[in-house]
Amino acid sequence: MTPIFKKIAIASDHAGFALKKDFIETLESLAITVMDLGTFSEESTDYPDFAHKVVGSILKEEAQAGVLICGTGIGMSIAANRHSRIRAAVCNEGTTSARLARAHNNANILCLGERLIGPEAAKDTLFTFVTTPFDAGERHQRRLNKIG
Ligand code: RB5
């Protein structure tokens, strides 16, 4: 399957740092251009700083989609979803969540928790997210319009 995004912004806090490194390799192997917006070490950091950076790159149309990783994915999603035009989905359950987040919700940020999902499941989830198109049916778009 071919990725539907050509440019993706990625960031993590310290708790998602190791998985972010793996993800950059995976995305680049799919010929996706990756903007790595940090963090760049395992030193303790604050996840909202990184969520807002990835959101900024999407809103400025520097990236088409984003990936945010923290310990649970939850803090990142809460921070990212403060912004309109952002639909950040926590998909620790795996590929089914990622597929439906794209197909039904047109999610533009994948959030994962490195402490909750194993590396292989995380990689499969990432692949599903970047290869699943929005099912642009009238009912899904109508519901997204109601989010505002
Ligand atoms: C950091 O310890 C942790 O709280 C953070 O990575 C994240 O899981 C928050 O939602």
Residues whose N, C-alpha, C, O or C-beta is under 5 A from the ligand:
A	BS01	RB5	D13 A15 C70 G71 T72 G73 I74 G75 M76
